[in-house]
Amino acid sequence: MKETTRRLIFRSIHLVLSIPIIGYIYSPFDVIPNYAPATRFVFFPAMVLSGLWMWKGHVVRLLVWNKSA
């Protein structure tokens, strides 16, 4: 897989995962408890991990490849 394709996939995942978080922030207070568990424990951590992978993924790949070799 080309690096540009991989980057496009991670950007898309990152943007799609941010949509529920924006809905959580701007929703009325009475519906926040419905969104809270999924947003806190699924969407936000997955968005953070995808963002970190886009930012420092090259370092993670080097660390993983050097330890396994």
N, CA, C and O atoms as CSV, one atom per row, in Angstrom:
chain,resi,resn,atom,element,x,y,z
A,1,MET,N,N,0.847,-1.168,0.000
A,1,MET,CA,C,0.000,0.000,0.000
A,1,MET,C,C,0.899,1.239,0.000
A,1,MET,O,O,1.873,1.316,0.749
A,2,LYS,N,N,0.562,2.180,-0.831
A,2,LYS,CA,C,1.342,3.404,-0.906
A,2,LYS,C,C,1.131,4.258,0.338
A,2,LYS,O,O,0.100,4.172,1.006
A,3,GLU,N,N,2.119,5.073,0.630
A,3,GLU,CA,C,2.034,5.952,1.804
A,3,GLU,C,C,0.907,6.975,1.664
A,3,GLU,O,O,0.267,7.323,2.656
A,4,THR,N,N,0.661,7.452,0.465
A,4,THR,CA,C,-0.419,8.425,0.281
A,4,THR,C,C,-1.786,7.803,0.531
A,4,THR,O,O,-2.679,8.455,1.073
A,5,THR,N,N,-1.950,6.554,0.140
A,5,THR,CA,C,-3.212,5.859,0.393
A,5,THR,C,C,-3.400,5.627,1.878
A,5,THR,O,O,-4.497,5.817,2.404
A,6,ARG,N,N,-2.351,5.223,2.552
A,6,ARG,CA,C,-2.413,4.997,3.999
A,6,ARG,C,C,-2.752,6.300,4.729
A,6,ARG,O,O,-3.558,6.306,5.659
A,7,ARG,N,N,-2.136,7.393,4.305
A,7,ARG,CA,C,-2.397,8.691,4.923
A,7,ARG,C,C,-3.845,9.115,4.699
A,7,ARG,O,O,-4.484,9.649,5.606
A,8,LEU,N,N,-4.361,8.880,3.501
A,8,LEU,CA,C,-5.754,9.213,3.208
A,8,LEU,C,C,-6.713,8.400,4.070
A,8,LEU,O,O,-7.721,8.926,4.540
A,9,ILE,N,N,-6.411,7.143,4.278
A,9,ILE,CA,C,-7.257,6.287,5.122
A,9,ILE,C,C,-7.254,6.788,6.557
A,9,ILE,O,O,-8.313,6.893,7.174
A,10,PHE,N,N,-6.082,7.099,7.097
A,10,PHE,CA,C,-6.020,7.582,8.472
A,10,PHE,C,C,-6.688,8.950,8.634
A,10,PHE,O,O,-7.319,9.204,9.660
A,11,ARG,N,N,-6.561,9.825,7.649
A,11,ARG,CA,C,-7.255,11.111,7.714
A,11,ARG,C,C,-8.759,10.923,7.703
A,11,ARG,O,O,-9.476,11.590,8.448
A,12,SER,N,N,-9.237,10.025,6.868
A,12,SER,CA,C,-10.674,9.763,6.800
A,12,SER,C,C,-11.193,9.191,8.112
A,12,SER,O,O,-12.237,9.612,8.610
A,13,ILE,N,N,-10.462,8.233,8.670
A,13,ILE,CA,C,-10.851,7.654,9.961
A,13,ILE,C,C,-10.882,8.737,11.029
A,13,ILE,O,O,-11.819,8.803,11.824
A,14,HIS,N,N,-9.868,9.579,11.048
A,14,HIS,CA,C,-9.778,10.642,12.047
A,14,HIS,C,C,-10.962,11.603,11.931
A,14,HIS,O,O,-11.547,11.994,12.941
A,15,LEU,N,N,-11.307,11.977,10.718
A,15,LEU,CA,C,-12.432,12.901,10.529
A,15,LEU,C,C,-13.771,12.261,10.872
A,15,LEU,O,O,-14.628,12.906,11.476
A,16,VAL,N,N,-13.958,11.012,10.497
A,16,VAL,CA,C,-15.221,10.326,10.800
A,16,VAL,C,C,-15.382,10.151,12.305
A,16,VAL,O,O,-16.489,10.286,12.825
A,17,LEU,N,N,-14.292,9.852,13.014
A,17,LEU,CA,C,-14.380,9.683,14.463
A,17,LEU,C,C,-14.591,11.005,15.198
A,17,LEU,O,O,-15.027,11.004,16.349
A,18,SER,N,N,-14.294,12.110,14.562
A,18,SER,CA,C,-14.504,13.401,15.221
A,18,SER,C,C,-15.960,13.865,15.152
A,18,SER,O,O,-16.358,14.735,15.926
A,19,ILE,N,N,-16.746,13.316,14.260
A,19,ILE,CA,C,-18.145,13.736,14.120
A,19,ILE,C,C,-18.952,13.468,15.397
A,19,ILE,O,O,-19.656,14.370,15.850
A,20,PRO,N,N,-18.884,12.266,16.004
A,20,PRO,CA,C,-19.635,12.071,17.256
A,20,PRO,C,C,-19.138,12.956,18.402
A,20,PRO,O,O,-19.920,13.323,19.279
A,21,ILE,N,N,-17.872,13.296,18.402
A,21,ILE,CA,C,-17.344,14.149,19.464
A,21,ILE,C,C,-17.900,15.558,19.327
A,21,ILE,O,O,-18.237,16.195,20.325
A,22,ILE,N,N,-17.994,16.041,18.107
A,22,ILE,CA,C,-18.599,17.359,17.885
A,22,ILE,C,C,-20.071,17.340,18.295
A,22,ILE,O,O,-20.561,18.302,18.886
A,23,GLY,N,N,-20.771,16.259,17.987
A,23,GLY,CA,C,-22.160,16.127,18.421
A,23,GLY,C,C,-22.283,16.083,19.931
A,23,GLY,O,O,-23.239,16.618,20.491
A,24,TYR,N,N,-21.332,15.455,20.593
A,24,TYR,CA,C,-21.326,15.387,22.056
A,24,TYR,C,C,-21.115,16.782,22.650
A,24,TYR,O,O,-21.767,17.141,23.631
A,25,ILE,N,N,-20.226,17.552,22.076
A,25,ILE,CA,C,-19.916,18.876,22.618
A,25,ILE,C,C,-21.088,19.843,22.418
A,25,ILE,O,O,-21.410,20.616,23.321
A,26,TYR,N,N,-21.716,19.806,21.264
A,26,TYR,CA,C,-22.750,20.785,20.946
A,26,TYR,C,C,-24.172,20.296,21.183
A,26,TYR,O,O,-25.119,20.983,20.800
A,27,SER,N,N,-24.353,19.142,21.796
A,27,SER,CA,C,-25.706,18.649,22.049
A,27,SER,C,C,-26.277,19.284,23.320
A,27,SER,O,O,-25.527,19.772,24.165
A,28,PRO,N,N,-27.584,19.276,23.447
A,28,PRO,CA,C,-28.204,19.805,24.675
A,28,PRO,C,C,-27.809,18.951,25.885
A,28,PRO,O,O,-27.488,17.770,25.751
A,29,PHE,N,N,-27.839,19.571,27.059
A,29,PHE,CA,C,-27.377,18.891,28.269
A,29,PHE,C,C,-28.191,17.656,28.622
A,29,PHE,O,O,-27.655,16.723,29.220
A,30,ASP,N,N,-29.454,17.626,28.274
A,30,ASP,CA,C,-30.275,16.482,28.662
A,30,ASP,C,C,-29.985,15.225,27.842
A,30,ASP,O,O,-30.365,14.135,28.270
A,31,VAL,N,N,-29.332,15.328,26.688
A,31,VAL,CA,C,-29.007,14.138,25.900
A,31,VAL,C,C,-27.534,13.740,26.007
A,31,VAL,O,O,-27.129,12.738,25.419
A,32,ILE,N,N,-26.732,14.498,26.738
A,32,ILE,CA,C,-25.311,14.162,26.872
A,32,ILE,C,C,-25.097,12.788,27.512
A,32,ILE,O,O,-24.216,12.061,27.055
A,33,PRO,N,N,-25.851,12.390,28.545
A,33,PRO,CA,C,-25.614,11.050,29.102
A,33,PRO,C,C,-25.792,9.912,28.102
A,33,PRO,O,O,-25.225,8.836,28.294
A,34,ASN,N,N,-26.559,10.123,27.046
A,34,ASN,CA,C,-26.710,9.085,26.022
A,34,ASN,C,C,-25.439,8.906,25.209
A,34,ASN,O,O,-25.126,7.791,24.790
A,35,TYR,N,N,-24.703,9.986,24.980
A,35,TYR,CA,C,-23.493,9.946,24.166
A,35,TYR,C,C,-22.221,9.708,24.972
A,35,TYR,O,O,-21.205,9.299,24.409
A,36,ALA,N,N,-22.257,9.952,26.258
A,36,ALA,CA,C,-21.037,10.002,27.061
A,36,ALA,C,C,-20.190,8.726,27.022
A,36,ALA,O,O,-19.001,8.825,26.719
A,37,PRO,N,N,-20.723,7.546,27.305
A,37,PRO,CA,C,-19.831,6.365,27.343
A,37,PRO,C,C,-19.165,6.059,26.005
A,37,PRO,O,O,-17.967,5.784,25.950
A,38,ALA,N,N,-19.932,6.108,24.950
A,38,ALA,CA,C,-19.347,5.800,23.635
A,38,ALA,C,C,-18.317,6.847,23.238
A,38,ALA,O,O,-17.274,6.518,22.674
A,39,THR,N,N,-18.607,8.098,23.532
A,39,THR,CA,C,-17.672,9.158,23.164
A,39,THR,C,C,-16.399,9.084,23.978
A,39,THR,O,O,-15.306,9.225,23.431
A,40,ARG,N,N,-16.522,8.866,25.265
A,40,ARG,CA,C,-15.348,8.846,26.141
A,40,ARG,C,C,-14.476,7.624,25.940
A,40,ARG,O,O,-13.250,7.727,25.987
A,41,PHE,N,N,-15.076,6.482,25.720
A,41,PHE,CA,C,-14.311,5.240,25.733
A,41,PHE,C,C,-14.061,4.631,24.356
A,41,PHE,O,O,-13.262,3.701,24.242
A,42,VAL,N,N,-14.719,5.124,23.310
A,42,VAL,CA,C,-14.528,4.563,21.972
A,42,VAL,C,C,-14.030,5.623,21.000
A,42,VAL,O,O,-12.927,5.511,20.465
A,43,PHE,N,N,-14.838,6.644,20.773
A,43,PHE,CA,C,-14.529,7.608,19.715
A,43,PHE,C,C,-13.319,8.477,20.034
A,43,PHE,O,O,-12.447,8.658,19.184
A,44,PHE,N,N,-13.256,9.013,21.244
A,44,PHE,CA,C,-12.142,9.895,21.579
A,44,PHE,C,C,-10.798,9.165,21.595
A,44,PHE,O,O,-9.846,9.662,20.994
A,45,PRO,N,N,-10.675,8.001,22.261
A,45,PRO,CA,C,-9.383,7.306,22.202
A,45,PRO,C,C,-8.987,6.875,20.791
A,45,PRO,O,O,-7.812,6.940,20.432
A,46,ALA,N,N,-9.949,6.441,19.999
A,46,ALA,CA,C,-9.627,6.036,18.632
A,46,ALA,C,C,-9.200,7.240,17.797
A,46,ALA,O,O,-8.311,7.122,16.954
A,47,MET,N,N,-9.822,8.397,18.022
A,47,MET,CA,C,-9.426,9.594,17.302
A,47,MET,C,C,-8.027,10.038,17.723
A,47,MET,O,O,-7.228,10.450,16.882
A,48,VAL,N,N,-7.731,9.958,19.009
A,48,VAL,CA,C,-6.399,10.335,19.489
A,48,VAL,C,C,-5.343,9.399,18.912
A,48,VAL,O,O,-4.287,9.859,18.476
A,49,LEU,N,N,-5.605,8.104,18.901
A,49,LEU,CA,C,-4.639,7.151,18.352
A,49,LEU,C,C,-4.420,7.357,16.856
A,49,LEU,O,O,-3.290,7.264,16.377
A,50,SER,N,N,-5.479,7.631,16.127
A,50,SER,CA,C,-5.292,7.874,14.697
A,50,SER,C,C,-4.524,9.166,14.455
A,50,SER,O,O,-3.717,9.242,13.528
A,51,GLY,N,N,-4.766,10.180,15.277
A,51,GLY,CA,C,-4.022,11.421,15.152
A,51,GLY,C,C,-2.552,11.238,15.494
A,51,GLY,O,O,-1.680,11.765,14.802
A,52,LEU,N,N,-2.273,10.496,16.555
A,52,LEU,CA,C,-0.878,10.221,16.905
A,52,LEU,C,C,-0.187,9.386,15.841
A,52,LEU,O,O,0.993,9.588,15.554
A,53,TRP,N,N,-0.920,8.452,15.259
A,53,TRP,CA,C,-0.330,7.639,14.194
A,53,TRP,C,C,0.009,8.493,12.974
A,53,TRP,O,O,1.048,8.296,12.344
A,54,MET,N,N,-0.876,9.450,12.639
A,54,MET,CA,C,-0.576,10.334,11.515
A,54,MET,C,C,0.615,11.234,11.834
A,54,MET,O,O,1.399,11.578,10.949
A,55,TRP,N,N,0.745,11.616,13.113
A,55,TRP,CA,C,1.788,12.548,13.495
A,55,TRP,C,C,3.136,11.855,13.667
A,55,TRP,O,O,4.141,12.318,13.126
A,56,LYS,N,N,3.169,10.751,14.413
A,56,LYS,CA,C,4.421,10.078,14.742
A,56,LYS,C,C,4.416,8.601,14.348
A,56,LYS,O,O,5.104,7.795,14.975
A,57,GLY,N,N,3.667,8.247,13.341
A,57,GLY,CA,C,3.603,6.849,12.917
A,57,GLY,C,C,4.917,6.328,12.392
A,57,GLY,O,O,5.230,5.150,12.561
A,58,HIS,N,N,5.689,7.185,11.758
A,58,HIS,CA,C,6.984,6.750,11.236
A,58,HIS,C,C,7.924,6.350,12.369
A,58,HIS,O,O,8.716,5.423,12.205
A,59,VAL,N,N,7.855,7.023,13.507
A,59,VAL,CA,C,8.691,6.677,14.657
A,59,VAL,C,C,8.239,5.347,15.257
A,59,VAL,O,O,9.067,4.513,15.625
A,60,VAL,N,N,6.935,5.153,15.353
A,60,VAL,CA,C,6.401,3.900,15.900
A,60,VAL,C,C,6.806,2.724,15.017
A,60,VAL,O,O,7.194,1.671,15.523
A,61,ARG,N,N,6.719,2.898,13.708
A,61,ARG,CA,C,7.111,1.816,12.800
A,61,ARG,C,C,8.590,1.479,12.956
A,61,ARG,O,O,8.961,0.305,12.953
A,62,LEU,N,N,9.434,2.497,13.093
A,62,LEU,CA,C,10.861,2.238,13.282
A,62,LEU,C,C,11.127,1.508,14.596
A,62,LEU,O,O,11.948,0.591,14.637
A,63,LEU,N,N,10.447,1.902,15.664
A,63,LEU,CA,C,10.643,1.250,16.949
A,63,LEU,C,C,10.182,-0.206,16.919
A,63,LEU,O,O,10.851,-1.085,17.463
A,64,VAL,N,N,9.048,-0.454,16.287
A,64,VAL,CA,C,8.512,-1.827,16.232
A,64,VAL,C,C,9.396,-2.705,15.351
A,64,VAL,O,O,9.681,-3.850,15.703
A,65,TRP,N,N,9.829,-2.181,14.215
A,65,TRP,CA,C,10.670,-2.987,13.317
A,65,TRP,C,C,12.031,-3.260,13.931
A,65,TRP,O,O,12.564,-4.354,13.744
A,66,ASN,N,N,12.615,-2.323,14.651
A,66,ASN,CA,C,13.929,-2.540,15.246
A,66,ASN,C,C,13.874,-3.524,16.404
A,66,ASN,O,O,14.828,-4.276,16.606
A,67,LYS,N,N,12.800,-3.544,17.163
A,67,LYS,CA,C,12.680,-4.481,18.286
A,67,LYS,C,C,12.397,-5.904,17.810
A,67,LYS,O,O,12.837,-6.866,18.438
A,68,SER,N,N,11.676,-6.040,16.718
A,68,SER,CA,C,11.350,-7.393,16.232
A,68,SER,C,C,12.511,-7.988,15.427
A,68,SER,O,O,12.563,-9.203,15.234
A,69,ALA,N,N,13.420,-7.169,14.966
A,69,ALA,CA,C,14.531,-7.671,14.154
A,69,ALA,C,C,15.702,-8.112,15.002
A,69,ALA,O,O,16.717,-8.559,14.468
